Amino acid sequence: MKLEELMSLLEETDFTRESGFAVVLPLLERDGEMHILFEVRSPGISQGGEVCFPGGRIEPGETAMQAVIREACEELCIAPSQLEILKPMPDAHSSRPGQIHCFIGLLHDYHDTFSPDEAERVFTLPVEQLLQMEPQTGTYQLQRQFDDAFPFALLPGGKEYPFRSRKETLWFYRTEDAVIWGLTAGILRRFLETVRTRQETAKQSED
């Protein structure tokens, strides 16, 4: 195969197209303080009763930002103009296939609306309160399972190949409203750690 033929086959392929899922950590102002909004998933959908941020699957032809705005509008019953995307966060990883694209957003003129098909309820917590919380942690070991047809013979050492085991840490934020854990807690923790680090740096600069 020549380069021209190979490139013609790849001509319509966009390797940069975003896929997977997109979620937004929504900020809003309440009583002069910044809060974070959380959803409790509707009992009728997967992972019902768990706490999450608005978001969902990226549809074909969408960017991650377009997807997260669409999903947030559907779940919170808001207009696109009510969600301002402030900046992206590092992607997250989960057991589900596909990357999790994360954003920080700001809700404008929001009055606790939500779709009952998507959420059982919503609640907010002040950022300052969350910064004072120390989450509980739990670790677990990811185990590899090989099917009967796995080609061990193709590996150096066969079945004795030294696959690396991996531990995962989960964070749990216990509040009066719910327990925030899993992917949501991981995104929340990364956000809070960034804010806390910036606060400490700013304080040191003043001293």
PASEBA-1860 file (N, C-alpha, C; in nm, 3 decimals):
! residues 207
1> MKLEELMS> 0.085/-0.120/0.000/0.000/0.000/0.000/0.088/0.124/0.000 ~ 0.058/0.216/-0.092/0.135/0.339/-0.102/0.072/0.448/-0.014 ~ 0.151/0.552/0.014/0.106/0.659/0.102/-0.020/0.725/0.048 ~ -0.024/0.750/-0.084/-0.141/0.817/-0.142/-0.269/0.736/-0.118 ~ -0.259/0.604/-0.136/-0.375/0.518/-0.115/-0.417/0.517/0.032 ~ -0.318/0.509/0.120/-0.347/0.508/0.263/-0.412/0.638/0.306 ~ -0.360/0.752/0.258/-0.417/0.880/0.298/-0.556/0.901/0.240 ~ -0.583/0.846/0.124/-0.718/0.859/0.068/-0.818/0.780/0.151
9> LLEETDFT> -0.776/0.669/0.209/-0.864/0.590/0.295/-0.892/0.663/0.426 ~ -0.795/0.742/0.469/-0.808/0.813/0.597/-0.862/0.955/0.581 ~ -0.890/0.995/0.457/-0.923/1.134/0.430/-1.042/1.184/0.511 ~ -1.146/1.104/0.523/-1.268/1.145/0.594/-1.267/1.109/0.741 ~ -1.156/1.056/0.790/-1.148/1.014/0.930/-1.096/1.127/1.017 ~ -1.172/1.158/1.120/-1.132/1.263/1.215/-1.090/1.197/1.346 ~ -0.960/1.179/1.364/-0.911/1.113/1.485/-0.923/1.202/1.608 ~ -0.950/1.330/1.589/-0.962/1.420/1.702/-1.107/1.433/1.750
17> RESGFAVV> -1.201/1.367/1.681/-1.342/1.380/1.720/-1.361/1.331/1.862 ~ -1.431/1.411/1.941/-1.453/1.376/2.080/-1.562/1.271/2.091 ~ -1.544/1.180/2.182/-1.644/1.076/2.205/-1.645/1.045/2.354 ~ -1.735/0.959/2.394/-1.744/0.923/2.535/-1.854/1.001/2.603 ~ -1.821/1.063/2.716/-1.920/1.131/2.799/-1.868/1.269/2.839 ~ -1.959/1.356/2.879/-1.920/1.489/2.925/-2.005/1.525/3.046 ~ -1.942/1.583/3.148/-2.013/1.625/3.269/-1.968/1.765/3.307 ~ -2.055/1.835/3.380/-2.023/1.970/3.425/-2.042/1.979/3.574
25> LPLLERDG> -1.944/2.040/3.641/-1.955/2.073/3.783/-2.018/2.212/3.787 ~ -2.147/2.222/3.827/-2.216/2.350/3.815/-2.204/2.435/3.941 ~ -2.154/2.556/3.924/-2.147/2.655/4.031/-2.267/2.748/4.021 ~ -2.313/2.799/4.133/-2.414/2.903/4.136/-2.401/2.980/4.265 ~ -2.449/3.103/4.264/-2.437/3.188/4.382/-2.565/3.182/4.463 ~ -2.551/3.157/4.594/-2.664/3.155/4.686/-2.626/3.231/4.812 ~ -2.704/3.332/4.848/-2.681/3.410/4.971/-2.538/3.464/4.976 ~ -2.489/3.509/4.863/-2.357/3.570/4.858/-2.242/3.472/4.860
33> EMHILFEV> -2.271/3.340/4.852/-2.167/3.237/4.854/-2.179/3.151/4.729 ~ -2.064/3.100/4.684/-2.066/3.008/4.572/-2.101/2.868/4.621 ~ -2.196/2.805/4.554/-2.240/2.670/4.583/-2.210/2.580/4.464 ~ -2.210/2.450/4.490/-2.203/2.350/4.384/-2.335/2.276/4.382 ~ -2.390/2.256/4.263/-2.517/2.186/4.249/-2.493/2.039/4.220 ~ -2.573/1.955/4.286/-2.568/1.811/4.265/-2.707/1.760/4.227 ~ -2.711/1.654/4.151/-2.836/1.585/4.121/-2.839/1.451/4.195 ~ -2.958/1.408/4.232/-2.979/1.270/4.277/-3.055/1.202/4.165
41> RSPGISQG> -2.996/1.099/4.108/-3.051/1.036/3.989/-3.188/0.975/4.017 ~ -3.274/0.984/3.918/-3.409/0.929/3.929/-3.403/0.778/3.950 ~ -3.494/0.724/4.033/-3.493/0.578/4.058/-3.515/0.495/3.932 ~ -3.575/0.555/3.829/-3.608/0.479/3.709/-3.497/0.466/3.608 ~ -3.378/0.523/3.635/-3.268/0.514/3.540/-3.151/0.441/3.604 ~ -3.049/0.412/3.524/-2.934/0.339/3.577/-2.869/0.417/3.689 ~ -2.820/0.344/3.789/-2.757/0.403/3.907/-2.851/0.500/3.978 ~ -2.980/0.465/3.979/-3.080/0.548/4.044/-3.049/0.571/4.191
49> GEVCFPGG> -3.075/0.692/4.239/-3.051/0.726/4.379/-2.912/0.776/4.407 ~ -2.820/0.764/4.311/-2.683/0.810/4.334/-2.670/0.958/4.300 ~ -2.572/1.022/4.362/-2.546/1.164/4.338/-2.456/1.178/4.216 ~ -2.488/1.276/4.131/-2.408/1.296/4.011/-2.408/1.443/3.972 ~ -2.324/1.476/3.876/-2.327/1.606/3.811/-2.403/1.592/3.680 ~ -2.461/1.700/3.628/-2.528/1.691/3.498/-2.430/1.648/3.389 ~ -2.480/1.568/3.297/-2.395/1.525/3.187/-2.449/1.399/3.123 ~ -2.376/1.352/3.022/-2.419/1.231/2.953/-2.332/1.203/2.832
57> RIEPGETA> -2.382/1.117/2.746/-2.305/1.071/2.631/-2.292/1.180/2.524 ~ -2.175/1.185/2.462/-2.152/1.275/2.349/-2.208/1.210/2.223 ~ -2.301/1.277/2.159/-2.364/1.223/2.039/-2.274/1.247/1.917 ~ -2.291/1.165/1.811/-2.211/1.186/1.689/-2.226/1.329/1.636 ~ -2.114/1.389/1.602/-2.115/1.525/1.550/-2.108/1.633/1.655 ~ -2.116/1.597/1.783/-2.109/1.695/1.891/-1.968/1.707/1.944 ~ -1.936/1.825/1.995/-1.818/1.839/2.078/-1.858/1.807/2.222 ~ -1.760/1.788/2.307/-1.790/1.761/2.448/-1.864/1.878/2.511
65> MQAVIREA> -1.826/2.001/2.475/-1.893/2.117/2.533/-2.038/2.125/2.486 ~ -2.063/2.100/2.360/-2.200/2.100/2.310/-2.283/1.994/2.380 ~ -2.223/1.877/2.401/-2.295/1.767/2.466/-2.331/1.801/2.610 ~ -2.237/1.860/2.683/-2.263/1.886/2.824/-2.366/1.997/2.842 ~ -2.368/2.095/2.751/-2.471/2.198/2.757/-2.607/2.138/2.727 ~ -2.614/2.055/2.623/-2.742/1.990/2.589/-2.793/1.905/2.704 ~ -2.705/1.824/2.762/-2.747/1.735/2.870/-2.791/1.815/2.993 ~ -2.716/1.917/3.028/-2.751/1.997/3.145/-2.884/2.068/3.125
73> CEELCIAP> -2.909/2.116/3.005/-3.037/2.182/2.977/-3.153/2.085/2.989 ~ -3.133/1.963/2.940/-3.238/1.862/2.949/-3.263/1.822/3.093 ~ -3.158/1.804/3.171/-3.172/1.754/3.307/-3.220/1.861/3.404 ~ -3.177/1.984/3.384/-3.210/2.092/3.478/-3.323/2.181/3.427 ~ -3.374/2.151/3.307/-3.484/2.230/3.249/-3.447/2.378/3.241 ~ -3.332/2.404/3.182/-3.285/2.541/3.166/-3.258/2.568/3.019 ~ -3.241/2.695/2.986/-3.202/2.735/2.851/-3.049/2.736/2.840 ~ -2.995/2.715/2.720/-2.849/2.717/2.704/-2.785/2.845/2.757
81> SQLEILKP> -2.856/2.957/2.749/-2.799/3.084/2.796/-2.781/3.086/2.948 ~ -2.843/2.991/3.019/-2.833/2.990/3.165/-2.711/2.913/3.215 ~ -2.640/2.846/3.125/-2.520/2.773/3.165/-2.399/2.831/3.093 ~ -2.310/2.889/3.171/-2.186/2.945/3.117/-2.072/2.849/3.149 ~ -2.009/2.797/3.047/-1.895/2.708/3.069/-1.772/2.794/3.097 ~ -1.719/2.779/3.217/-1.607/2.864/3.260/-1.473/2.811/3.209 ~ -1.450/2.681/3.228/-1.324/2.623/3.182/-1.332/2.471/3.191 ~ -1.249/2.401/3.114/-1.245/2.255/3.124/-1.162/2.211/3.244
89> MPDAHSSR> -1.192/2.090/3.288/-1.112/2.023/3.390/-1.042/1.904/3.325 ~ -0.944/1.845/3.391/-0.883/1.724/3.336/-0.987/1.614/3.318 ~ -0.971/1.535/3.213/-1.063/1.424/3.190/-1.059/1.327/3.307 ~ -1.171/1.259/3.328/-1.180/1.159/3.434/-1.190/1.021/3.371 ~ -1.171/0.919/3.451/-1.177/0.782/3.403/-1.277/0.704/3.488 ~ -1.347/0.613/3.425/-1.442/0.529/3.496/-1.438/0.389/3.436 ~ -1.517/0.300/3.492/-1.523/0.163/3.442/-1.599/0.155/3.309 ~ -1.673/0.262/3.275/-1.747/0.264/3.150/-1.652/0.296/3.036
97> PGQIHCFI> -1.673/0.236/2.917/-1.586/0.268/2.804/-1.606/0.411/2.758 ~ -1.498/0.476/2.720/-1.507/0.613/2.675/-1.455/0.711/2.777 ~ -1.397/0.819/2.728/-1.341/0.921/2.815/-1.452/1.005/2.877 ~ -1.426/1.058/2.997/-1.519/1.148/3.064/-1.460/1.289/3.055 ~ -1.519/1.374/2.972/-1.473/1.512/2.957/-1.543/1.597/3.063 ~ -1.467/1.672/3.141/-1.522/1.746/3.256/-1.507/1.896/3.236 ~ -1.608/1.968/3.282/-1.608/2.114/3.271/-1.655/2.176/3.403 ~ -1.614/2.301/3.425/-1.669/2.382/3.534/-1.765/2.481/3.469
105> GLLHDYHD> -1.886/2.490/3.522/-1.986/2.579/3.465/-2.046/2.669/3.571 ~ -2.112/2.776/3.525/-2.179/2.870/3.614/-2.325/2.881/3.572 ~ -2.416/2.853/3.667/-2.558/2.862/3.639/-2.608/3.004/3.666 ~ -2.688/3.056/3.574/-2.747/3.189/3.588/-2.899/3.176/3.601 ~ -2.956/3.251/3.695/-3.101/3.259/3.709/-3.164/3.120/3.719 ~ -3.104/3.037/3.804/-3.152/2.899/3.820/-3.239/2.889/3.945 ~ -3.352/2.819/3.931/-3.450/2.812/4.040/-3.487/2.668/4.076 ~ -3.384/2.583/4.086/-3.402/2.444/4.133/-3.494/2.362/4.044
113> TFSPDEAE> -3.501/2.391/3.916/-3.580/2.310/3.825/-3.501/2.186/3.783 ~ -3.572/2.080/3.751/-3.507/1.958/3.702/-3.613/1.870/3.636 ~ -3.566/1.780/3.551/-3.655/1.684/3.486/-3.671/1.562/3.575 ~ -3.795/1.525/3.613/-3.813/1.407/3.697/-3.774/1.277/3.627 ~ -3.764/1.281/3.495/-3.717/1.162/3.424/-3.568/1.138/3.448 ~ -3.496/1.245/3.481/-3.352/1.235/3.498/-3.308/1.242/3.644 ~ -3.379/1.321/3.722/-3.336/1.345/3.861/-3.454/1.333/3.956 ~ -3.425/1.277/4.073/-3.525/1.271/4.179/-3.532/1.405/4.253
121> RVFTLPVE> -3.416/1.469/4.266/-3.409/1.601/4.329/-3.271/1.660/4.302 ~ -3.257/1.787/4.335/-3.127/1.853/4.328/-3.099/1.919/4.462 ~ -2.974/1.940/4.493/-2.937/2.013/4.614/-2.804/2.083/4.590 ~ -2.775/2.182/4.672/-2.649/2.255/4.659/-2.576/2.255/4.792 ~ -2.445/2.269/4.785/-2.360/2.279/4.903/-2.260/2.392/4.881 ~ -2.234/2.473/4.986/-2.137/2.581/4.970/-1.996/2.527/4.945 ~ -1.924/2.594/4.857/-1.786/2.554/4.830/-1.703/2.557/4.957 ~ -1.723/2.660/5.041/-1.646/2.671/5.165/-1.672/2.553/5.257
129> QLLQMEPQ> -1.795/2.507/5.264/-1.827/2.391/5.347/-1.758/2.266/5.295 ~ -1.760/2.249/5.165/-1.696/2.131/5.106/-1.545/2.135/5.125 ~ -1.486/2.255/5.122/-1.342/2.267/5.142/-1.300/2.223/5.282 ~ -1.390/2.233/5.379/-1.360/2.195/5.516/-1.380/2.046/5.541 ~ -1.442/1.977/5.448/-1.472/1.835/5.468/-1.353/1.748/5.431 ~ -1.333/1.644/5.508/-1.229/1.545/5.479/-1.299/1.417/5.434 ~ -1.289/1.382/5.307/-1.362/1.263/5.261/-1.305/1.134/5.317 ~ -1.393/1.037/5.337/-1.347/0.902/5.368/-1.298/0.837/5.239
137> TGTYQLQR> -1.207/0.741/5.253/-1.154/0.674/5.135/-1.167/0.524/5.150 ~ -1.169/0.459/5.037/-1.168/0.313/5.033/-1.092/0.269/4.910 ~ -1.014/0.164/4.921/-0.938/0.113/4.806/-0.982/-0.027/4.772 ~ -0.969/-0.059/4.645/-0.998/-0.195/4.602/-0.902/-0.234/4.491 ~ -0.885/-0.363/4.475/-0.791/-0.417/4.378/-0.865/-0.456/4.252 ~ -0.816/-0.407/4.137/-0.875/-0.446/4.010/-0.815/-0.579/3.968 ~ -0.900/-0.676/3.948/-0.857/-0.811/3.912/-0.875/-0.836/3.763 ~ -0.775/-0.894/3.698/-0.789/-0.932/3.558/-0.857/-1.068/3.547
145> QFDDAFPF> -0.947/-1.079/3.454/-1.010/-1.207/3.426/-0.990/-1.238/3.278 ~ -0.935/-1.353/3.250/-0.906/-1.392/3.112/-1.005/-1.498/3.067 ~ -1.054/-1.483/2.944/-1.143/-1.587/2.893/-1.061/-1.707/2.847 ~ -1.130/-1.815/2.818/-1.061/-1.941/2.785/-0.978/-1.930/2.658 ~ -1.016/-1.838/2.569/-0.946/-1.827/2.441/-0.834/-1.724/2.443 ~ -0.802/-1.670/2.560/-0.697/-1.568/2.565/-0.565/-1.627/2.516 ~ -0.497/-1.559/2.418/-0.376/-1.617/2.357/-0.250/-1.598/2.442 ~ -0.243/-1.668/2.553/-0.125/-1.657/2.639/0.003/-1.695/2.566
153> ALLPGGKE> -0.008/-1.786/2.467/0.110/-1.835/2.396/0.179/-1.723/2.318 ~ 0.110/-1.615/2.292/0.170/-1.503/2.218/0.247/-1.409/2.309 ~ 0.239/-1.428/2.439/0.305/-1.340/2.534/0.439/-1.398/2.578 ~ 0.540/-1.312/2.597/0.665/-1.361/2.657/0.636/-1.417/2.796 ~ 0.667/-1.543/2.817/0.641/-1.605/2.946/0.504/-1.670/2.957 ~ 0.421/-1.653/2.853/0.290/-1.718/2.855/0.204/-1.675/2.971 ~ 0.148/-1.773/3.042/0.061/-1.743/3.156/0.135/-1.679/3.272 ~ 0.268/-1.687/3.269/0.347/-1.627/3.376/0.384/-1.481/3.347
161> YPFRSRKE> 0.329/-1.426/3.240/0.360/-1.287/3.207/0.325/-1.198/3.327 ~ 0.415/-1.106/3.365/0.393/-1.027/3.488/0.297/-0.908/3.467 ~ 0.170/-0.939/3.448/0.072/-0.831/3.440/0.074/-0.750/3.569 ~ 0.062/-0.619/3.556/0.060/-0.534/3.674/-0.081/-0.528/3.732 ~ -0.088/-0.541/3.861/-0.216/-0.523/3.928/-0.232/-0.374/3.960 ~ -0.355/-0.332/3.980/-0.379/-0.191/4.001/-0.481/-0.171/4.112 ~ -0.450/-0.077/4.201/-0.543/-0.042/4.307/-0.615/0.088/4.271 ~ -0.740/0.095/4.306/-0.819/0.215/4.283/-0.864/0.270/4.419
169> TLWFYRTE> -0.866/0.401/4.429/-0.914/0.466/4.551/-1.046/0.536/4.522 ~ -1.141/0.518/4.611/-1.270/0.586/4.601/-1.283/0.684/4.717 ~ -1.344/0.798/4.691/-1.365/0.899/4.794/-1.515/0.908/4.824 ~ -1.546/0.936/4.951/-1.684/0.944/4.997/-1.702/1.072/5.079 ~ -1.789/1.160/5.031/-1.826/1.281/5.104/-1.965/1.259/5.164 ~ -1.971/1.253/5.296/-2.098/1.230/5.364/-2.158/1.364/5.404 ~ -2.277/1.394/5.353/-2.345/1.519/5.384/-2.482/1.487/5.443 ~ -2.551/1.591/5.486/-2.686/1.571/5.538/-2.782/1.529/5.427
177> DAVIWGLT> -2.751/1.566/5.305/-2.841/1.539/5.194/-2.818/1.403/5.130 ~ -2.694/1.358/5.125/-2.663/1.234/5.053/-2.516/1.200/5.072 ~ -2.478/1.085/5.018/-2.337/1.047/5.013/-2.290/1.068/4.869 ~ -2.186/1.147/4.854/-2.127/1.173/4.723/-2.006/1.082/4.708 ~ -2.006/0.997/4.608/-1.896/0.902/4.595/-1.872/0.872/4.447 ~ -1.777/0.782/4.421/-1.750/0.737/4.286/-1.692/0.845/4.197 ~ -1.731/0.842/4.070/-1.679/0.938/3.973/-1.708/1.081/4.015 ~ -1.828/1.106/4.067/-1.866/1.241/4.109/-1.774/1.291/4.219
185> AGILRRFL> -1.747/1.206/4.317/-1.659/1.246/4.426/-1.517/1.269/4.376 ~ -1.475/1.190/4.278/-1.341/1.209/4.223/-1.326/1.344/4.154 ~ -1.428/1.382/4.076/-1.425/1.513/4.009/-1.432/1.625/4.113 ~ -1.521/1.609/4.211/-1.534/1.709/4.317/-1.403/1.726/4.392 ~ -1.340/1.617/4.428/-1.215/1.622/4.503/-1.107/1.696/4.424 ~ -1.097/1.667/4.295/-0.996/1.734/4.214/-1.021/1.884/4.209 ~ -1.146/1.922/4.197/-1.182/2.064/4.197/-1.144/2.129/4.330 ~ -1.184/2.065/4.441/-1.158/2.122/4.573/-1.008/2.129/4.603
193> ETVRTRQE> -0.934/2.027/4.563/-0.790/2.028/4.587/-0.723/2.141/4.511 ~ -0.771/2.168/4.390/-0.716/2.278/4.311/-0.744/2.411/4.379 ~ -0.867/2.431/4.424/-0.904/2.555/4.492/-0.823/2.571/4.620 ~ -0.812/2.464/4.698/-0.739/2.470/4.824/-0.591/2.504/4.801 ~ -0.532/2.443/4.700/-0.391/2.470/4.669/-0.372/2.615/4.629 ~ -0.464/2.667/4.547/-0.454/2.807/4.504/-0.471/2.902/4.622 ~ -0.560/2.867/4.714/-0.579/2.950/4.833/-0.451/2.956/4.915 ~ -0.388/2.841/4.935/-0.266/2.836/5.015/-0.153/2.913/4.947
201> TAKQSED> -0.144/2.901/4.815/-0.040/2.974/4.742/-0.061/3.124/4.755 ~ -0.187/3.168/4.741/-0.217/3.310/4.752/-0.186/3.362/4.892 ~ -0.216/3.281/4.994/-0.189/3.321/5.133/-0.040/3.334/5.159 ~ 0.038/3.240/5.104/0.184/3.244/5.121/0.242/3.368/5.053 ~ 0.182/3.406/4.940/0.232/3.524/4.868/0.207/3.651/4.948 ~ 0.096/3.652/5.023/0.064/3.770/5.105/0.154/3.781/5.226 ~ 0.200/3.662/5.280/0.285/3.662/5.402/0.429/3.696/5.372
END
